[in-house]
Amino acid sequence: MENFIDTIRQDLPFGVFTADGAEYTESLRSYFSAQESDIKPALIIHPRTTEDVCKVVSALVQANENSSSPPVKFAVRSGGHTSFPEAANQQDGVTIDLRGLNSIEISDDKSAAIIGTGASWGEVYRTLDAQGLMVPGGRHSKVGVGGLTLGGGLSHFSGDVGLVCDNVLEYEIVLASGTALRVTENPLQHKELFDALHGASNNFGIVTRFKFRIFPQKSMWGGTLFHGLESKDQQLKAYHDFAAGIPEYDPLASLIHSCGMSEKGSAFVSNLIMLSTTYHLSLALIHRTYDLWSSSCDAVRTISGIKWSITFQTIHPAVISKSPFLQSALPSTRPRTTIVVAQLCATWQNSSDSNIVEEEAFKLIRRIEDAAKQEEGSQTGYTYLNYVHGAQKGVWGGGERVKWLRE
C-alpha cells in the first residue's frame, strides 16, 4: 500500500484524500446507506478525467504485481446508491470516487449526449430539459449515471425505448491494463465488448463516459398517490391490469406500485437494504407477495426508524421488444410474457438492528421465490441487477448470455 500511495500522490497530487481530510469525510457521508458510509478506506481518490483513471488503474496493477504484501483492494463508485457493504467502498483499501467525472455535452444535432459516469441523473435532466430534450435514466435524481446504466436500468421511458443500457451508443472504458478504449457497435471498435457491457456491471473495466441517444421531450404528467391498505384488493388489481395492458398497453405510461409500513425515522443517513426477485405476471402471485410482505411486518415493526416496503415494477413484452439487452438476457426457453420485479426495500436507524432486519428481508424474498416456484410457469430465470444484494445467490442465472460473458 505504501508504494501505491507514493505513486498515486505523484500522479494525482490534488486528488488523493485520507481520513484527516474534509473531502474524505464528504465522500463517506454522500453514500445512500449507513453500511457504506461506515466503511473506512485507507484512501479515497477523486479522478477528474479518464486519463486520471488510467493512472489509478496502472498504479494499482503495478502495486499488486510488484509487492509481496497483501493485495491493494479497491472499489469504484459513481452515485453510491447500492446499499450493501463494499458495493462501492473498500475497507482499508482504495475507493475510486468518480463523481468528478460529471461532464454533460449535447451534440450539435441534439441527437446524443456524452455524459460522465459520475454525474447524477438530476444533473443530467436539468441540463437536457433546458433544451427540451431527454434521455432514459434513473427515477431518483441523486442516483449516479454509471451504476444504473451498467446494471441495465429501468426508466419511465422503458416502454418506448427499452432499458437505459439499450440507449448507449458508445462507452469510454479503462481496462485492467490502464488503457482507455472507445467502444461502439461498430465491429472495428470492439463490438463484442460493447455488447458485454450492457447489464454486466463493472466486471470488464471502469467506464468513465457514456454517449447516449437522446430525444425531444415536452411536459410530462406525474405524481404520487397514497391509499389506505383497506383498498389493497382494488389497488393490486389496478396494478395487475396496468401491467397486463388492460384494456390497452400504453408504452408512454410508467407505474411504480408500493406497499409500505413506516415508523418515525432519523434525519441522518439510514441503514438500507434492497433485494428483489422476478416472476411472470399473475394476480394470484401479486396477492401472495402482498400477503407475505404483510405477514413479515410484525417481525420488524418495533425496529427504530423502520420503513419496510414491497414494490412492484413491470417489464412488459413491449419493453422486451425494444431491448436487445433483455432479449439476450432472458432465457430463450421462457415465454415473453410480462415480468414483475418485486423489490423489498427497508431502512432503519440503528446498526445494532441490522442482523434482524437483513435476516427478515432475505427470508421474505425467499418466500416470494418459493411461491413463484409453486405456480407453474411463473419463474423467469432473470434477476434485475440494479435491485439485488451482493449476498443473493444465482444473480447471474444460467442463461445463454451469462455463459457467453463468462467465456
C-alpha positions as CSV (number, residue, x, y, z in Angstrom):
1,M,0.0,0.0,0.0
2,E,2.8,2.4,0.8
3,N,4.3,2.2,-2.7
4,F,0.9,2.7,-4.2
5,I,0.2,5.8,-2.1
6,D,3.6,7.3,-3.1
7,T,2.9,6.6,-6.8
8,I,-0.6,7.9,-6.9
9,R,0.2,11.1,-5.0
10,Q,2.8,11.9,-7.6
11,D,0.4,11.2,-10.4
12,L,-2.6,12.9,-8.8
13,P,-1.3,15.4,-6.3
14,F,-4.7,17.1,-5.8
15,G,-7.0,14.1,-5.9
16,V,-5.9,11.8,-3.1
17,F,-7.5,12.0,0.3
18,T,-7.0,10.3,3.7
19,A,-9.1,10.2,6.8
20,D,-7.9,13.5,8.1
21,G,-9.3,15.4,5.1
22,A,-12.7,17.1,4.6
23,E,-13.0,15.6,1.1
24,Y,-12.7,12.1,2.6
25,T,-15.5,12.8,5.1
26,E,-17.7,14.3,2.5
27,S,-17.3,11.3,0.2
28,L,-18.3,8.9,3.0
29,R,-21.3,11.0,4.0
30,S,-22.6,11.0,0.4
31,Y,-23.5,7.3,0.3
32,F,-27.1,6.3,0.4
33,S,-26.7,3.7,3.1
34,A,-25.1,3.8,6.6
35,Q,-23.5,0.4,5.8
36,E,-21.4,2.0,3.0
37,S,-20.7,5.3,5.0
38,D,-19.4,3.3,7.9
39,I,-16.6,1.7,5.8
40,K,-13.3,3.4,6.1
41,P,-10.9,3.1,3.2
42,A,-7.2,3.9,3.5
43,L,-7.5,6.3,0.6
44,I,-10.3,7.9,-1.4
45,I,-9.2,9.0,-4.9
46,H,-11.1,11.7,-6.9
47,P,-10.1,11.4,-10.6
48,R,-11.3,14.2,-12.8
49,T,-10.6,12.8,-16.2
50,T,-10.3,9.5,-18.0
51,E,-6.5,9.9,-18.0
52,D,-6.6,10.2,-14.2
53,V,-8.5,6.9,-14.0
54,C,-5.9,5.3,-16.3
55,K,-3.2,6.4,-13.9
56,V,-5.0,5.0,-10.9
57,V,-5.6,1.6,-12.5
58,S,-2.0,1.4,-13.7
59,A,-0.7,2.2,-10.3
60,L,-3.0,-0.4,-8.7
61,V,-1.8,-3.1,-11.2
62,Q,1.9,-2.1,-10.5
63,A,1.4,-2.2,-6.8
64,N,-0.2,-5.6,-6.8
65,E,2.3,-7.1,-9.3
66,N,5.5,-5.9,-7.6
67,S,4.6,-6.4,-3.9
68,S,4.9,-9.4,-1.6
69,S,2.5,-7.6,0.7
70,P,-1.3,-8.3,0.7
71,P,-3.0,-7.0,-2.5
72,V,-4.3,-3.5,-2.6
73,K,-8.1,-3.9,-2.8
74,F,-10.2,-1.3,-4.4
75,A,-13.8,-0.3,-5.1
76,V,-15.4,2.0,-7.7
77,R,-18.3,4.3,-7.1
78,S,-20.5,6.6,-9.2
79,G,-23.5,7.8,-7.2
80,G,-23.1,5.4,-4.3
81,H,-26.7,4.2,-4.4
82,T,-26.1,0.4,-4.0
83,S,-26.5,-0.2,-0.3
84,F,-24.7,-3.4,0.8
85,P,-21.2,-3.1,2.4
86,E,-18.3,-2.8,0.0
87,A,-20.5,-2.5,-3.1
88,A,-18.8,0.8,-3.8
89,N,-16.4,1.4,-0.9
90,Q,-13.4,-0.7,0.3
91,Q,-12.5,-1.2,3.9
92,D,-8.8,-0.4,4.4
93,G,-8.3,-0.3,0.7
94,V,-8.8,2.3,-2.1
95,T,-12.1,3.8,-3.1
96,I,-12.2,5.5,-6.5
97,D,-14.9,8.2,-6.3
98,L,-15.9,9.0,-9.9
99,R,-18.3,11.9,-9.1
100,G,-15.8,14.3,-10.5
101,L,-16.3,12.8,-14.0
102,N,-19.7,14.6,-14.3
103,S,-19.5,16.5,-17.6
104,I,-22.6,16.7,-19.8
105,E,-22.3,17.6,-23.5
106,I,-25.0,17.7,-26.1
107,S,-24.2,17.0,-29.8
108,D,-24.7,19.8,-32.3
109,D,-27.6,17.9,-33.9
110,K,-29.2,17.2,-30.5
111,S,-29.4,13.5,-31.1
112,A,-26.8,12.4,-28.5
113,A,-25.4,13.4,-25.1
114,I,-21.9,12.5,-23.8
115,I,-22.3,12.1,-20.1
116,G,-19.6,11.4,-17.4
117,T,-20.2,8.3,-15.3
118,G,-20.1,10.3,-12.1
119,A,-23.0,12.7,-13.0
120,S,-26.3,12.3,-11.2
121,W,-29.4,11.8,-13.2
122,G,-30.8,15.0,-11.7
123,E,-27.8,16.9,-13.1
124,V,-28.4,15.3,-16.5
125,Y,-32.1,16.0,-16.6
126,R,-31.7,19.7,-15.6
127,T,-29.2,20.1,-18.5
128,L,-31.3,18.4,-21.1
129,D,-34.7,19.7,-20.0
130,A,-33.5,23.3,-20.5
131,Q,-33.2,22.4,-24.2
132,G,-36.4,20.4,-24.5
133,L,-34.5,17.1,-24.6
134,M,-34.5,13.9,-22.5
135,V,-32.7,10.6,-22.0
136,P,-33.9,7.4,-20.4
137,G,-32.4,7.3,-17.0
138,G,-32.9,6.9,-13.2
139,R,-36.0,7.7,-11.3
140,H,-34.2,9.2,-8.4
141,S,-32.3,12.5,-9.0
142,K,-29.3,11.5,-6.9
143,V,-28.7,8.1,-8.4
144,G,-25.4,8.0,-10.4
145,V,-25.3,7.5,-14.2
146,G,-22.7,4.8,-14.1
147,G,-24.2,2.2,-11.8
148,L,-27.7,2.3,-13.2
149,T,-26.6,2.1,-16.8
150,L,-24.2,-0.7,-16.3
151,G,-26.9,-2.7,-14.4
152,G,-29.4,-2.4,-17.2
153,G,-31.6,0.4,-15.9
154,L,-35.4,0.6,-15.9
155,S,-36.7,4.1,-16.6
156,H,-40.0,5.9,-17.1
157,F,-39.3,5.7,-20.8
158,S,-38.6,1.9,-21.0
159,G,-41.9,1.1,-22.7
160,D,-40.9,3.3,-25.6
161,V,-37.1,2.9,-25.9
162,G,-36.1,-0.1,-23.9
163,L,-33.8,-0.1,-20.9
164,V,-31.2,2.6,-20.2
165,C,-28.3,0.5,-21.4
166,D,-30.1,-0.1,-24.8
167,N,-29.7,3.6,-25.4
168,V,-25.9,3.7,-25.0
169,L,-24.2,4.5,-28.3
170,E,-20.6,4.5,-27.0
171,Y,-18.7,3.7,-23.9
172,E,-15.3,5.1,-22.8
173,I,-13.7,2.5,-20.6
174,V,-10.5,2.0,-18.7
175,L,-9.3,-1.7,-18.9
176,A,-7.2,-3.5,-16.3
177,S,-4.2,-2.7,-18.4
178,G,-4.7,1.0,-17.7
179,T,-5.6,1.6,-21.3
180,A,-8.7,3.7,-22.3
181,L,-10.9,2.5,-25.2
182,R,-13.8,3.9,-27.0
183,V,-16.3,1.1,-27.5
184,T,-19.2,1.1,-30.0
185,E,-21.4,-1.2,-32.0
186,N,-19.0,-0.9,-34.9
187,P,-17.2,-4.2,-35.4
188,L,-14.0,-2.3,-35.8
189,Q,-14.4,-0.6,-32.4
190,H,-14.7,-3.5,-30.0
191,K,-18.3,-4.5,-30.7
192,E,-18.1,-7.7,-28.6
193,L,-17.0,-5.6,-25.5
194,F,-19.8,-3.2,-26.3
195,D,-22.4,-6.0,-26.2
196,A,-20.8,-7.4,-23.0
197,L,-21.0,-4.0,-21.1
198,H,-24.8,-4.0,-21.4
199,G,-26.1,-5.0,-18.0
200,A,-22.8,-6.6,-16.8
201,S,-22.0,-4.1,-14.1
202,N,-18.3,-3.1,-13.8
203,N,-16.8,-6.6,-14.5
204,F,-14.9,-5.5,-17.6
205,G,-13.4,-2.3,-16.6
206,I,-14.1,1.2,-15.3
207,V,-16.5,3.1,-17.6
208,T,-15.8,6.8,-17.5
209,R,-18.2,8.2,-20.1
210,F,-21.3,7.2,-22.0
211,K,-22.7,8.5,-25.3
212,F,-26.5,8.2,-25.0
213,R,-29.2,8.5,-27.6
214,I,-31.5,11.4,-26.6
215,F,-34.8,12.7,-27.9
216,P,-37.2,15.7,-27.8
217,Q,-39.4,15.8,-24.7
218,K,-42.2,18.2,-23.8
219,S,-44.0,18.3,-20.5
220,M,-44.8,15.1,-18.6
221,W,-47.7,14.4,-16.2
222,G,-46.7,12.5,-13.0
223,G,-47.2,12.3,-9.3
224,T,-47.7,10.2,-6.2
225,L,-51.0,8.8,-4.8
226,F,-51.5,7.3,-1.4
227,H,-54.2,4.9,-0.5
228,G,-55.1,3.1,2.8
229,L,-54.5,-0.6,3.0
230,E,-58.2,-1.2,3.2
231,S,-58.3,-0.7,-0.6
232,K,-55.4,-3.1,-1.2
233,D,-57.5,-5.5,-3.3
234,Q,-58.6,-2.8,-5.7
235,Q,-55.0,-1.4,-5.8
236,L,-53.4,-4.7,-6.6
237,K,-56.0,-5.4,-9.3
238,A,-55.3,-2.0,-10.8
239,Y,-51.6,-2.7,-10.8
240,H,-52.1,-6.1,-12.4
241,D,-54.3,-4.6,-15.2
242,F,-51.8,-1.9,-15.9
243,A,-49.0,-4.4,-16.1
244,A,-51.1,-6.7,-18.3
245,G,-52.1,-3.9,-20.7
246,I,-55.8,-4.0,-19.8
247,P,-57.6,-2.6,-21.6
248,E,-54.7,-1.4,-23.7
249,Y,-50.9,-1.2,-23.1
250,D,-49.5,2.4,-23.2
251,P,-45.8,2.4,-23.9
252,L,-45.6,6.0,-22.7
253,A,-47.0,5.2,-19.2
254,S,-45.0,4.1,-16.2
255,L,-46.1,2.9,-12.8
256,I,-44.2,2.1,-9.6
257,H,-46.6,0.4,-7.1
258,S,-45.5,0.2,-3.5
259,C,-47.0,-1.1,-0.2
260,G,-45.2,0.2,2.9
261,M,-45.1,0.4,6.7
262,S,-43.3,3.3,8.2
263,E,-42.3,4.4,11.7
264,K,-40.7,7.7,12.7
265,G,-37.2,7.8,11.3
266,S,-34.0,9.6,11.6
267,A,-32.7,12.7,9.7
268,F,-29.3,11.0,9.3
269,V,-28.1,8.5,6.7
270,S,-30.1,5.3,7.5
271,N,-29.2,1.7,7.2
272,L,-30.6,0.4,3.9
273,I,-31.2,-2.9,2.3
274,M,-32.6,-3.6,-1.2
275,L,-33.3,-7.1,-2.6
276,S,-35.5,-8.3,-5.4
277,T,-36.8,-11.2,-7.4
278,T,-38.9,-11.6,-10.5
279,Y,-41.8,-13.7,-11.7
280,H,-44.2,-13.7,-14.6
281,L,-47.4,-11.6,-14.1
282,S,-50.1,-13.3,-12.1
283,L,-52.8,-11.6,-10.0
284,A,-52.7,-14.5,-7.5
285,L,-49.0,-14.2,-7.1
286,I,-49.2,-10.5,-6.6
287,H,-51.7,-11.1,-3.8
288,R,-49.5,-13.8,-2.4
289,T,-46.5,-11.4,-2.5
290,Y,-48.5,-8.8,-0.6
291,D,-49.7,-11.3,2.0
292,L,-46.1,-12.5,2.6
293,W,-44.9,-8.9,2.9
294,S,-47.8,-8.0,5.3
295,S,-47.0,-11.1,7.5
296,S,-43.4,-10.1,7.6
297,C,-44.2,-6.6,9.1
298,D,-44.7,-8.0,12.6
299,A,-41.1,-9.2,12.8
300,V,-39.6,-5.7,12.2
301,R,-42.4,-3.4,13.5
302,T,-40.6,-2.4,16.7
303,I,-37.3,-1.6,15.0
304,S,-36.4,2.1,15.5
305,G,-37.0,4.2,12.4
306,I,-38.1,1.2,10.3
307,K,-39.5,1.7,6.8
308,W,-40.5,-1.6,5.3
309,S,-41.9,-1.7,1.7
310,I,-42.6,-4.1,-1.2
311,T,-42.6,-2.5,-4.6
312,F,-44.0,-3.9,-7.9
313,Q,-42.5,-2.8,-11.2
314,T,-43.2,-4.1,-14.7
315,I,-41.2,-5.3,-17.7
316,H,-43.9,-5.6,-20.4
317,P,-43.3,-7.6,-23.6
318,A,-43.2,-4.3,-25.4
319,V,-40.2,-3.3,-23.3
320,I,-38.5,-6.6,-24.2
321,S,-39.2,-6.0,-27.9
322,K,-37.4,-2.6,-27.6
323,S,-34.5,-4.0,-25.6
324,P,-31.8,-6.0,-27.3
325,F,-30.2,-6.5,-23.9
326,L,-33.3,-8.1,-22.4
327,Q,-33.7,-10.3,-25.5
328,S,-30.3,-11.7,-24.8
329,A,-30.5,-11.8,-21.0
330,L,-33.8,-13.6,-20.7
331,P,-33.6,-17.4,-21.1
332,S,-34.8,-18.3,-24.6
333,T,-36.8,-21.2,-23.2
334,R,-39.1,-18.9,-21.1
335,P,-42.2,-17.2,-22.5
336,R,-42.0,-13.5,-23.4
337,T,-44.9,-12.5,-21.1
338,T,-45.0,-9.6,-18.6
339,I,-42.4,-9.8,-15.8
340,V,-43.0,-8.4,-12.3
341,V,-39.9,-7.1,-10.4
342,A,-40.8,-7.4,-6.7
343,Q,-38.4,-5.3,-4.7
344,L,-38.0,-5.3,-0.9
345,C,-36.6,-2.0,0.5
346,A,-36.0,-1.3,4.1
347,T,-34.4,1.5,6.1
348,W,-33.8,1.7,9.8
349,Q,-31.9,3.8,12.3
350,N,-29.6,1.7,14.4
351,S,-26.9,-0.6,13.1
352,S,-27.5,-2.9,16.1
353,D,-30.8,-3.9,14.4
354,S,-29.1,-4.8,11.1
355,N,-28.9,-8.5,11.6
356,I,-32.6,-9.0,12.3
357,V,-33.7,-6.6,9.5
358,E,-31.5,-8.3,7.0
359,E,-32.5,-11.7,8.1
360,E,-36.2,-10.9,7.7
361,A,-35.5,-9.3,4.3
362,F,-33.8,-12.3,2.9
363,K,-36.5,-14.6,4.4
364,L,-39.2,-12.6,2.7
365,I,-37.6,-12.7,-0.7
366,R,-37.0,-16.5,-0.4
367,R,-40.7,-17.0,0.5
368,I,-41.8,-15.0,-2.6
369,E,-39.4,-17.1,-4.7
370,D,-40.9,-20.3,-3.2
371,A,-44.4,-19.0,-4.0
372,A,-43.3,-18.4,-7.6
373,K,-41.9,-22.0,-7.9
374,Q,-45.3,-23.4,-6.8
375,E,-47.2,-21.6,-9.6
376,E,-46.4,-23.3,-12.9
377,G,-44.7,-21.1,-15.5
378,S,-44.0,-18.2,-13.1
379,Q,-40.2,-18.3,-12.8
380,T,-38.4,-16.0,-15.3
381,G,-34.8,-17.1,-14.9
382,Y,-33.8,-13.4,-14.8
383,T,-32.8,-11.1,-12.0
384,Y,-32.9,-7.3,-12.4
385,L,-29.3,-6.5,-11.4
386,N,-29.9,-2.9,-10.1
387,Y,-32.0,-4.1,-7.2
388,V,-30.1,-7.1,-5.9
389,H,-28.0,-7.6,-2.8
390,G,-24.4,-8.8,-3.0
391,A,-25.3,-11.8,-0.9
392,Q,-28.1,-13.0,-3.2
393,K,-27.3,-16.3,-4.9
394,G,-27.8,-17.1,-8.5
395,V,-28.0,-13.4,-9.6
396,W,-26.4,-14.1,-12.9
397,G,-28.5,-17.1,-13.6
398,G,-27.5,-19.7,-16.1
399,G,-28.8,-18.3,-19.5
400,E,-27.0,-18.1,-22.8
401,R,-25.8,-14.6,-22.2
402,V,-24.2,-15.5,-18.9
403,K,-22.4,-18.4,-20.5
404,W,-21.2,-16.1,-23.2
405,L,-20.0,-13.4,-20.7
406,R,-18.0,-16.0,-18.7
407,E,-16.3,-17.3,-21.8
